[in-house]
Amino acid sequence: MTKPHERGEPLFLPDPEPDGIRVHLAALCGFLVGLGAASLLWLVLDRPGPIATLLLFTVVPVSFAYASARWGRVFWESLRDAIW
């Protein structure tokens, strides 16, 4: 029996590692947009109490920063499609 033909490259290539500066910049942009979204949501909710405000202004920007750094362009396109 002969040995199977070996491929020159692996079948599934891993995703390339993103640049550190690119990830940090995406997280910063996501955080800033998240602050804006939290501000709009705070106004729409008619200025909720202090605990809700604290949660709102921590959870939303951190979530936006994480999603932007993790998924990048896919996150921004899905956000754009959800709004428009």
C-alpha positions as CSV (number, residue, x, y, z in Angstrom):
1,M,0.0,0.0,0.0
2,T,1.3,3.4,-0.9
3,K,1.5,6.4,1.4
4,P,-1.3,9.0,0.7
5,H,-0.2,12.2,-1.1
6,E,0.7,14.9,1.4
7,R,-0.6,18.4,0.8
8,G,1.9,21.3,0.8
9,E,-0.2,23.4,3.0
10,P,-2.7,22.6,5.8
11,L,-6.3,22.3,4.8
12,F,-7.6,24.8,7.4
13,L,-5.4,27.8,7.9
14,P,-5.7,29.6,11.3
15,D,-6.8,33.2,11.3
16,P,-3.9,35.5,11.2
17,E,-3.1,37.3,14.5
18,P,-4.4,40.9,14.3
19,D,-2.1,43.9,15.0
20,G,-2.0,45.0,18.6
21,I,-2.5,48.6,17.7
22,R,-5.5,47.7,15.5
23,V,-7.2,45.8,18.3
24,H,-6.7,48.7,20.7
25,L,-7.9,51.3,18.2
26,A,-11.0,49.2,17.5
27,A,-11.7,48.8,21.2
28,L,-11.3,52.5,21.8
29,C,-13.7,53.4,18.9
30,G,-16.2,50.8,20.2
31,F,-16.0,52.3,23.7
32,L,-16.6,55.8,22.4
33,V,-19.5,54.8,20.3
34,G,-20.8,52.7,23.2
35,L,-20.7,55.9,25.4
36,G,-22.8,57.7,22.8
37,A,-25.3,54.8,22.6
38,A,-25.5,54.7,26.4
39,S,-26.1,58.5,26.5
40,L,-29.0,58.2,24.0
41,L,-30.4,55.2,25.8
42,W,-30.2,57.2,29.1
43,L,-32.2,60.0,27.6
44,V,-34.7,57.7,26.1
45,L,-35.2,55.9,29.4
46,D,-36.0,59.4,30.9
47,R,-32.9,59.6,33.2
48,P,-33.2,56.4,35.3
49,G,-31.9,56.0,38.8
50,P,-28.2,56.0,39.8
51,I,-27.7,52.2,39.8
52,A,-29.3,51.8,36.4
53,T,-27.2,54.8,35.2
54,L,-24.0,53.2,36.5
55,L,-24.8,49.9,34.9
56,L,-25.8,51.5,31.6
57,F,-22.6,53.5,31.4
58,T,-20.4,50.6,32.2
59,V,-22.1,47.6,30.4
60,V,-22.9,49.2,27.1
61,P,-19.5,50.8,26.4
62,V,-17.5,47.8,27.5
63,S,-19.7,45.5,25.4
64,F,-19.2,47.7,22.4
65,A,-15.5,47.8,22.9
66,Y,-15.3,44.0,23.3
67,A,-17.4,43.3,20.2
68,S,-15.5,45.8,18.1
69,A,-12.1,44.4,19.1
70,R,-13.3,40.8,18.8
71,W,-15.4,40.8,15.6
72,G,-14.3,44.1,14.0
73,R,-16.0,44.9,10.7
74,V,-18.6,42.3,11.1
75,F,-19.8,44.0,14.3
76,W,-19.9,47.4,12.7
77,E,-21.8,46.2,9.6
78,S,-24.4,44.3,11.7
79,L,-24.8,47.4,13.9
80,R,-25.3,49.5,10.8
81,D,-27.8,47.1,9.4
82,A,-29.7,47.0,12.7
83,I,-30.0,50.8,12.7
84,W,-30.7,51.5,9.1
